[in-house]
């Protein structure tokens, strides 16, 4: 799958092949739904809060005697049955709505979202952007690019591109994100995604589907590094013990 690469002036330069492991995966709509629900649930905050009978201000004294008055039985004034009393099963701001999902599933969901966007020709490439912080230059560039103006646009940079982020923050319906922080909700919300050329490579490093050999080599490297650190710590411990043993006792 190929995309068009544009210059910072808005002219078409060349075409570029997208990495297949990131943009040509099978679209799993059920997994996408789970990922979007995860993001929205983790962003949710419980604002509504009611007081129980233990938190409402008031006396705990029984209002009147149990028998002999001819009235219904009554306990404290803080009873949920009375006006101004505590609430039963009301909303509480201590509820945790956060949801968890394995990393492999999250990465697979992002690959599905990018593939779905690539199938609809929703991805463009940008060679570079000027270091000057100027909203006007970015706005004119976006007008020259083949975008649906007024629709959501997502700009993806490889690292923390300060000039791009500050230039875009005052333009409505335009959002910037680093390649390492790409997420399903932003990808699906955007009508068009504009990648800086280096951002595609960075996204492939983070979210690309690694083969078994590469996984095995990284695992072996990690195991070797852990073993080396253990050896170094044991050596230092042994040298400390040897120094203590050879140290002459001080004359009192």
SVG drawing of the C-alpha trace seen along z (x, -y; Angstrom):
<svg xmlns="http://www.w3.org/2000/svg" viewBox="-52 -33 99 50">
<polyline fill="none" stroke="black" stroke-width="0.4" points="0.0,0.0 1.4,-3.4 0.8,-6.9 1.7,-10.4 4.5,-12.4 4.1,-16.2 6.6,-18.9 6.3,-21.6 5.1,-23.9 2.2,-21.5 3.5,-20.1 3.5,-16.4 7.1,-15.0 6.9,-11.2 5.1,-8.0 6.1,-5.8 5.3,-2.2 3.7,-1.7 5.0,1.1 2.7,4.1 2.8,5.3 1.4,1.9 -1.0,0.8 -2.1,4.1 -3.4,6.1 -6.8,7.7 -9.4,5.3 -10.9,6.7 -13.9,4.4 -14.6,6.2 -11.1,5.5 -11.4,1.9 -14.6,1.6 -12.8,3.0 -9.9,0.6 -12.2,-2.5 -14.2,-1.4 -10.9,-1.0 -9.8,-4.5 -13.1,-6.1 -13.5,-4.1 -10.0,-5.0 -10.7,-8.7 -14.0,-8.6 -14.2,-10.4 -17.0,-9.9 -18.2,-13.4 -21.6,-12.6 -21.5,-11.8 -24.2,-11.4 -23.9,-10.9 -24.9,-7.8 -26.7,-7.8 -23.3,-7.6 -22.1,-10.8 -25.3,-13.0 -25.2,-15.6 -27.7,-14.9 -28.3,-13.1 -28.4,-9.3 -30.9,-9.5 -34.2,-7.6 -36.9,-10.2 -39.5,-8.7 -40.3,-5.6 -40.9,-2.3 -44.3,-1.7 -47.1,-3.6 -47.3,-6.6 -49.5,-5.1 -47.1,-6.3 -44.9,-4.3 -41.6,-3.0 -38.8,-5.6 -35.1,-5.4 -32.6,-8.3 -33.3,-11.4 -30.5,-10.4 -32.5,-7.4 -32.8,-7.1 -36.6,-6.9 -36.8,-10.5 -36.4,-13.7 -32.9,-15.0 -31.5,-11.6 -28.8,-9.6 -29.2,-8.0 -29.3,-4.3 -27.2,-3.0 -26.5,-6.5 -23.6,-7.4 -20.2,-7.6 -17.0,-9.3 -14.9,-6.4 -15.9,-4.1 -13.0,-3.0 -14.0,-2.7 -10.6,-1.8 -10.3,1.2 -7.1,3.1 -6.1,4.8 -2.9,6.8 -0.3,4.9 -0.5,7.4 -4.3,6.7 -3.8,2.9 -1.1,3.0 -3.2,5.3 -6.2,2.9 -4.0,0.0 -2.8,1.9 -6.4,2.7 -7.3,-1.0 -4.4,-2.1 -5.2,0.6 -8.8,-0.5 -7.8,-4.1 -5.3,-3.1 -7.9,-1.1 -10.0,-4.3 -7.1,-6.4 -7.0,-8.3 -3.2,-8.5 -0.8,-11.1 2.9,-11.8 4.7,-15.0 8.4,-15.3 9.2,-17.9 7.9,-21.0 9.7,-24.2 11.1,-24.9 9.4,-28.3 6.3,-28.3 3.7,-29.8 0.0,-28.9 -0.5,-30.7 2.1,-28.6 0.5,-25.4 -3.0,-26.5 -1.9,-27.4 -0.2,-24.1 -3.3,-22.2 -5.3,-24.1 -3.0,-22.9 -3.0,-19.3 -5.9,-17.0 -7.9,-17.2 -11.6,-17.6 -11.4,-21.0 -13.4,-21.3 -13.0,-17.5 -10.7,-16.1 -7.0,-15.9 -4.4,-14.0 -0.7,-15.1 1.8,-12.5 5.4,-13.4 8.3,-11.1 9.4,-12.9 8.3,-15.9 8.1,-18.3 7.6,-21.6 7.0,-23.9 4.4,-21.6 2.5,-21.1 2.5,-24.8 1.5,-25.8 -1.4,-23.4 -2.9,-23.9 -5.0,-26.9 -6.4,-25.4 -9.8,-23.7 -10.2,-20.1 -6.4,-19.6 -4.6,-17.4 -0.9,-16.5 0.5,-13.3 3.8,-11.6 4.2,-8.3 4.9,-6.4 1.6,-7.7 -0.7,-6.8 -4.0,-5.4 -7.1,-3.8 -9.6,-6.6 -7.5,-9.4 -7.0,-7.3 -10.7,-6.5 -11.8,-10.1 -9.6,-11.6 -10.8,-11.8 -7.2,-12.1 -3.9,-11.2 -0.8,-13.1 2.5,-11.3 5.8,-13.0 8.1,-10.5 10.2,-9.6 7.1,-9.1 6.1,-6.0 9.4,-4.3 9.0,-5.2 5.5,-3.8 6.7,-0.6 9.4,-0.2 6.9,-0.6 3.7,1.0 4.9,3.2 4.3,6.9 7.6,8.5 8.5,11.9 9.5,14.8 13.3,14.5 13.4,10.9 11.4,11.5 13.8,14.4 16.9,12.2 15.5,9.4 14.7,11.9 18.2,13.4 19.7,9.9 17.6,9.1 18.6,12.3 22.3,11.7 22.1,8.2 20.3,9.5 23.0,12.2 25.8,9.6 24.3,7.3 23.9,10.3 27.6,11.2 28.8,7.7 26.8,7.4 28.1,10.8 31.7,9.7 31.3,6.5 29.9,8.4 32.8,10.9 35.4,8.1 33.7,6.3 33.7,9.6 37.4,10.2 38.4,6.7 36.6,7.1 38.3,10.4 41.8,9.1 41.3,5.9 43.4,5.9 41.6,5.4 42.2,2.0 44.2,1.9 42.2,0.7"/>
</svg>
